[in-house]
Amino acid sequence: MKLDYLEEILHGNRYLIQNLLDKDLGADLFKSKVSVIQEINRFFPSSSDEEKLIVLHLLSKAYSRPEAEKSSLIWSGPSVAGLPGRDTELVFEEYIKESKNSIIITVYSISEYAVRLVESLKKKAKQGVFIEIYVNDYEGKRDLLIDLVTIDPRRVFVYDYIGAKNWTQALHAKILTTDDTKSIITSSNLSYNGMDGNLELGVMIDSKEKAKEIRSIFNSLIDKGYFKRMRK
């Protein structure tokens, strides 16, 4: 239990651990006034230097431990005070508004209710943000998305899903990823019911690794011919 407790405390000082490990581990190591060593001496006063080195090794593993991914809930539905999570529509607007470099968004269903989001995407395209839109049944959504298709072919890429083998299959994912860092995965469509009327639930994930995986999935599907880029 002491090791677990010490590892958790010192994880917050992991850069100090790294600096310590970069130095020569001589005989006077455990006489150091470095806080990490002082903590080890305090927790294990009767241990040998060899045993303390084992503890230090465990702490080095704490340094190499990846940062925990940050995630939280979003939802839409009836207004009930005290429920956890944030409003889906507001989070979508916030993510798009704050994006600086790139946006990936998937569209299964979209209605006039989402015009404001579409306008935000157009604005971001004009600001130089790289945008990828993956759509199920582009022709059925053409009127809402045609301006994005034609706005800047160097920065805006709209793809229609052509991988379905029959009418029961579709691109059903609802995803938004911005700047290859922040992602939303949700059950909500870009419509009134999806954003406001239905009871929908999703998650926000602040993770470069997960954003990278999302991009990799769609890049692979493009390479395999599951998507067709839409042009003028």
C-alpha positions, 0 to 999 in steps of 0.5 A: 500500500505504501508503494501504491501511495508513493507512486501516486503522489510522486507521479505528479513530480515525474519530471523531477524523477526523470532528472534524478534518473538521468544522474549517476546513481552513486553511493550518496544517492539516498543522502540527497535532499531531492524531495523524491529521495526524502520521501523514499527515506521517510517511507522506508527508513529501515530499508537498504539502499538496494531496496530503495533502488527497487522503490525508485525503479517502481517510481520510474514506471510511474513516470513512464505511465501515460497521462490518464485520458479525460472524458465526460458525459454529454446528453440531450433530452428533458431539462432536469436539474442536477443530472451529470453531463453537458448539453450536446448541442452546446458542446458541438458548437463549442468544439467547432468554434474553438477549433484551430487546425482540423475538424472531422465530423460524421453525418447520419441525419441532418436537418435545417435545425443544424444550419447554425452548425453548418454555418460555423463549419463554413466559417472555419473553412474560410479561416483555413481550418482543414475539414473532413465530413463523412456523410451517409446518403449525401444526395439526401443532404445535398441542399444543406451541404453543397456550400461546404462541398464548393467552398474550398476544395483544398481544405474541405473534403466531403465524403459519401459512404458507398460501402453499404451492401444493402439498404439496411446498412449505413454510416451510423456513427456520430462523431466530432473530432477537432484539432486531432485532440478532442472528440465527441462520440454520441448517439445524437444526430444533427437534428432537432430531436437529436440535439434537443428532443430525444434522450441522447447520450454521448461522451467527450474524450480529450485524448490525442491517441483516440483522435488519432485512432478515429482519423486512422479508421476513416483514412483506412476506409477511404483507402479501401473504397468505402467512401467517395469524395463529393465534388461540384 
